[in-house]
Amino acid sequence: MQIAFHIGANCTDEDRLLKSVLRNADVLLQQGIAVPGPGRYRKLIREAIESLDGAQPTAEARDVLLDAIVEDDKITRLVLSNDNFLTVPKRIFDHGVFYHQAEKKVRGLHSLFPEDDIALFMGMRHPASFLQETATRAGVTGLGEYLGVLQPLELRWSDVIRRIKLAAPQTPLYVWCNEDTPLIWEELIRLFSGVSADMPIAGQFDVLSTIIGPEGLEMLTSGMASLADDDIEARQDLIADILETHALPEQVEDHIDLPELTDAVVQAMTASYEADLDVIGQMEGVELILPFD
């Protein structure tokens, strides 16, 4: 069985990708693709991995889990998502390591499903806005207590990705930037769900519709009607043009007020983020999904 697992990161997605895929659940099921509700598996898988504590599961563990998650024995692909899979916001920087539990969680997942074809999916975010949001969720007011020995400019998504790949070198890993999601949302839905390329889907504008006004939505509807479904570049060009002129500032601008994140620090973090994406794009077994690519 194929298992597509969206593992976060925290504060990048807010379950929007899962919700968009769930809009197509009935049609996907006809293709042998199951998208169970998160209540059926998030706690179950988390507790199963924690109970392993590095050991191997029993021979029947996989079947017990699958019986609890899906009811149809004819499923060929299972689509799962948990923004907090790697950890909760409060523990992201435990022991001075960015997602220090990443290897343990990924190894545990593979131990539970040893014979299945697992693919991992993860969204990233500008380190400054990521720190702002996760620190808020963690209930901390300063980065000193949150990051420990780490400094804001030391955050590298490539470090997390490298350790995930070390834990599961044969597992495909698809990553993208949260800032790009309005442009690549349809591609993410199709890639994550595994739906056939010719199947119409719902939800491809779920993200975009939350950040543009009514006039922009009208332009989107009329513009898309004149474009071929498979002309991805033209569709992304249209979305980019609409975002340029009709994006709602309060929906697209990050509010950063942590005292450690001065304008100069944020600018430096932007440069390091862009350089880090170049590194990630060259990593073996990792597909960086970019617009206009």
N, C-alpha and C positions, 0 to 999 in steps of 0.2 A: 504494500500500500504506500502511496505517496502521502506524506504529512507535511503540509505547509504551515509553519509556525511563525507568526509575527511576534517578536520578543521585545518590542519597545521601540525606541527607548522611552523612559519616563518623560511625560510632559511634551511629547511630540505629536501625539495622535488623538488622544482622548477618545479612543474607540471608534473614531470616524471611519477608518478603513474597514473594520469589521462590520459596522452598521451599513456601509455601502454595499459590501459583499452580501450581507444578509438580505438586502432588498432583492437579490437575485436567487435566493436559496431554493425556491421551488424549481426553477428552471435548471439550476446547477444539479439538483438531485437527479433530474432526468438524465444527466450525463455521468452519473456515478460519483458526484462530488457532494460531500456532506459539509454543511456549515452549522454545527450545533451551537446553541446558545452558550455563552461563556459560563453560566452557572453550572453547566454540566461537567466542566473539566478544570477550571482554574484552580480551585481549592484542591481538587483531587490530584492533579499533577504536581502541584506545589508540595503537598504533604507526602506524595509518593517519593519525590526526589529527596526531600528532607529525611525521610525514613531510611533511605539507602545509606546516607552518610559515607559515601565512597564505596560501599559494598555492591555486589551484584544482586539484582532482584531475583525472585523466585521464577521458575520456568513459566508459571501461569500468569505472572503479573501483567504482561501485555494484554492478554485476552480479557482479563478481569477489567482492566482499564477501558478497553475498547467497548466491552459490553455495557459499561456505564455511560460512555460518551455517545455512541451511535447505536441505533436499533437495526439498521439495514446491513445485512451481511454482504451485500453486493457492492458496497462502497469501494471505489478505487483511489479516492483522494479525500483527505481529511483536512479541513481548513480551520486553524486554531489561532487565537490571538490573546495576548496578555501584555499590556504596557508595563506591568510590574513584574514580568517574568524574571528578569535579572536581579531585581531587588526593589524595595520601596524607596521613595525619595530620601528618607532620613538616613539610609545606609549606603547611599551611592559611593561615598568616599571613605568608608570604613577602612581602617588600617593604612590610610594615606594612599589608596589605590583606586583609580577610576573604575568602578564596577568590579570590585575585587572578587565577587562571587561568579563572574561570568563563566569561567572555565568549569567550575563545579556544576552550575546549572545546566550547561550545554552537555557535559559528559553524562549527567544524570538523565537528561532527556533521551540521549542515545542509548543508555542502558535500559531504559524502559521500553524502547521500541528498536531493538537491535537489528531486526531484519527489514525494517521499513526504510523507504527512501525519503529522508528528511531534507527539507530546504528551509533555511532561516531567512527572515525578512526583518529589517531594522531601519527605522527612521532616525536621522541625526538632526541636530539643531545647532545654530550659532552658539558657541560656548558661553557667551555673555548672557544671552536671553535664557539659555538652558540653566545657568547658575541662578539667575534671578527667579525663575519659576520654581525650580526644584528646592531652592532654599526657602521660598515662601511656603511650599507644600510641607517641607520638613519642620517648619515652625522656628527657624533660626533667623536672627536679625543681623548677623555678621558672618562673613566668609571664614574668618579665622577659626571659629569653632566647628564650622561645617567641613572645610577642606583639610583641616589638620596641617600636615607638613606640606601639602600641595599648594602651589600658587596658581591663580587664575590662568596665567599665560602658559602653564605647563599642561593644560588639558588638551589631549589629543584623542580624537575618535579612532585614529589608526591604531592606537595602543589597545583599545578595547577589541577592535576587529582582529588584530593580530593574535590576541590571546584566545578569542573564539575559534579562529582557524587552527591554532595549535591544539585546541581541545577536540576539534572535529575537522581534520584537514580535508576529508573527502566530501564534506557537506557544502553544497552551494550556499552562498550568503549574498543576498540582495540588499543593498543599502541605498538610501536617498537622503536628500536634505529636506527638512520640514518646510523650508522657505520656498521650495520648488513645487510643493504638492498641488497648487491650483493648476499648474501646467501639465503635470504628469499623472493626475488622479485616475484617469481612465486606464492608462497603462498599468498603474499599480493594481487596480481592481482586477484586470485581466490576468496579470502575472501571478498575483497572490491566489486568486481563485482557481486558476488553471483552465478557465473557460475556453472553448474553441474560438478561434479568431473571427469566425463569421457570425457569431451569436450576438445579437443586440443585447445591451445591458442597461440596467438602470443605475443611477447614482453617479454617473461620470462627472457631474457638475456640482456634487454635494458640497465640496469645499469652496469652489468659486462662488456659489450662490450666497455664501455667508459673508463675503467680503466685498461685494459690489452692490450698488444700488439698483432700483427698478429699471432705470434707463439702460444701465449696463446689461442687465438680464435680457432686456428686449433686444439689444444689439447682439447678444450672444445667441439667442434663439434664431433670429433672422440670418445671422452670419453662418451659423453651423448648417442651416438648411441648404445653403448653397455649396457646401463642401462635401467631398467624398469622405465616407467613414474611414477609409484607409489612408487618407492624406494627413498623416500625423503632423508633419511640419507645418502645413497650412493651418491646421486647427490650433496648434500651439502659438503660431503667429497671431491668430485672431484673439486668443485668450490674453496674450501679452499686451496687445494693443488696448484691449478693454481694461486690463489692470492699470495700464499707464494713465488712462483718462477717467476711470470710474471706480477705482478702488476706494473703499471707505477708510480714511486715515486711522480711525480708532480701531479698526480691525486688522490692519497690516503693520502698524508701527508698534514696536516693543517698548514698553515703559521700564526703564532700568534705573533703579534708585539706590541700589546697594552702594554704600560709601566707597567700597574698595574698587568699584567699577567706574572709574573716571572716564571721561571722553577719550583720553589718551590710551588708557588701558583697553577700552573697547575697540579702538582703532587697531591697536596691536593684536588683539584677539581676532579681529576680522582678517588681518593679513595671515596669521598663523592658521586660521580655519581654512582659508583658500589654499594655502600651501599643503595643508593636511589632506585636502580633497585630492590634490594631485598625487600624493603618496597612495591614498586609498585606491585611486583609479588604476594604479599599476600593480595592485596586490593580486596574487594568484588565487583563483577560486572565489573572487569577490567581484560582483557586478555592481558598479556604481551607476544608478539610473539618473540620467540628467536630461533636461529638456534640450531640444534642438541638437541632439547627439546622433 
